[in-house]
Amino acid sequence: MSSIFDVIKKRRSIRRFQRKTVEDEKIRQILNAAIWAPSAGNLQPWVFIAVREQKSIEKIKVMSPGIFDIPAAIIVVCRDMKIAEKAGNPELSIFDIAMASQNMLLMAYELGLGSCPVKSFNQKAIQVLLDLPEHIAPELLVTLGYPAEEPSPRERRDEVIFFEKYG
Ligand SMILES: Cc1cc2nc3c(=O)[nH]c(=O)nc-3n(C[C@H](O)[C@H](O)[C@H](O)COP(=O)(O)O)c2cc1C
């Protein structure tokens, strides 16, 4: 069992994947991690579509300049705008989507999988491909698969941390 900081620090965005299926139980566990994320007012304004079929994955890749390989699975993280609009400030819901997504990236790493958050995709095309109703907006893709690369960590800025006051 890794420490939470190990998982946070060692997770990398993985963009090359082995041609190996990801077990359904692992996908389920990643989705369970997602639904345990915090959300403003506990509205949970999210919907997750796990895409595992190769044909659909290839279609999504064509619609997504931000995907560089064929992952074994893709989680399409969607925002339910009907639920989001129940909040005083519907814009808050994008934070909820981000929090659920980070949980998935960390859970995937813990399970020995690589993942990458992908924002560069054609939202409308994904909407049509997955039969998403108008109010279910695809916000982020999380690619998943057994890693075929071990990227070095990208640099982090640590001059951003202050105590008590700026500067
Ligand atoms: C909101 C968001 C959108 C991103 N979109 C893409 C993308 O479209 N394609 C991609 O390859 N990586 C994407 N990334 C991954 C970042 O490039 C990556 O997190 C960053 O370079 C730091 O590397 P690390 O994740 O390995 O720590 C995205 C990350 C975030 C948070």
The ligand as an SDF file (V2000), in Angstrom:
LIG
                    3D

 31 33  0  0  0  0  0  0  0  0999 V2000
   -7.4330   20.1620  -17.4870 C   0  0  0  0  0  0  0  0  0  0  0  0
   -6.3050   19.3710  -18.1130 C   0  0  0  0  0  0  0  0  0  0  0  0
   -6.3230   19.1350  -19.4690 C   0  0  0  0  0  0  0  0  0  0  0  0
   -5.3090   18.3660  -20.0630 C   0  0  0  0  0  0  0  0  0  0  0  0
   -5.4150   18.0580  -21.3910 N   0  0  0  0  0  0  0  0  0  0  0  0
   -4.4760   17.2670  -21.9440 C   0  0  0  0  0  0  0  0  0  0  0  0
   -4.6200   16.8590  -23.3060 C   0  0  0  0  0  0  0  0  0  0  0  0
   -5.5640   17.2240  -24.0120 O   0  0  0  0  0  0  0  0  0  0  0  0
   -3.6840   16.0110  -23.8080 N   0  0  0  0  0  0  0  0  0  0  0  0
   -2.6210   15.5660  -23.0450 C   0  0  0  0  0  0  0  0  0  0  0  0
   -1.8100   14.7870  -23.5690 O   0  0  0  0  0  0  0  0  0  0  0  0
   -2.4630   15.9460  -21.7570 N   0  0  0  0  0  0  0  0  0  0  0  0
   -3.3640   16.7720  -21.1910 C   0  0  0  0  0  0  0  0  0  0  0  0
   -3.2450   17.1050  -19.8620 N   0  0  0  0  0  0  0  0  0  0  0  0
   -2.1250   16.5770  -19.0590 C   0  0  0  0  0  0  0  0  0  0  0  0
   -1.0720   17.6530  -18.7150 C   0  0  0  0  0  0  0  0  0  0  0  0
   -0.3080   17.9420  -19.8740 O   0  0  0  0  0  0  0  0  0  0  0  0
   -0.1640   17.0980  -17.5890 C   0  0  0  0  0  0  0  0  0  0  0  0
   -0.9610   16.8900  -16.4390 O   0  0  0  0  0  0  0  0  0  0  0  0
    0.9820   18.0610  -17.2170 C   0  0  0  0  0  0  0  0  0  0  0  0
    1.8770   18.2050  -18.2870 O   0  0  0  0  0  0  0  0  0  0  0  0
    1.7660   17.5880  -15.9860 C   0  0  0  0  0  0  0  0  0  0  0  0
    2.2780   16.2890  -16.1760 O   0  0  0  0  0  0  0  0  0  0  0  0
    1.9140   15.1000  -15.1660 P   0  0  0  0  0  0  0  0  0  0  0  0
    0.4210   14.8900  -15.2680 O   0  0  0  0  0  0  0  0  0  0  0  0
    2.6740   13.8980  -15.6560 O   0  0  0  0  0  0  0  0  0  0  0  0
    2.3140   15.4970  -13.7880 O   0  0  0  0  0  0  0  0  0  0  0  0
   -4.2270   17.8740  -19.2700 C   0  0  0  0  0  0  0  0  0  0  0  0
   -4.2280   18.1380  -17.8910 C   0  0  0  0  0  0  0  0  0  0  0  0
   -5.2550   18.8630  -17.3180 C   0  0  0  0  0  0  0  0  0  0  0  0
   -5.2380   19.0940  -15.8230 C   0  0  0  0  0  0  0  0  0  0  0  0
  1  2  1  0
  2  3  1  0
  2 30  2  0
  3  4  2  0
  4  5  1  0
  4 28  1  0
  5  6  2  0
  6  7  1  0
  6 13  1  0
  7  8  2  0
  7  9  1  0
  9 10  1  0
 10 11  2  0
 10 12  1  0
 12 13  2  0
 13 14  1  0
 14 15  1  0
 14 28  1  0
 15 16  1  0
 16 17  1  0
 16 18  1  0
 18 19  1  0
 18 20  1  0
 20 21  1  0
 20 22  1  0
 22 23  1  0
 23 24  1  0
 24 25  2  0
 24 26  1  0
 24 27  1  0
 28 29  2  0
 29 30  1  0
 30 31  1  0
M  END
$$$$
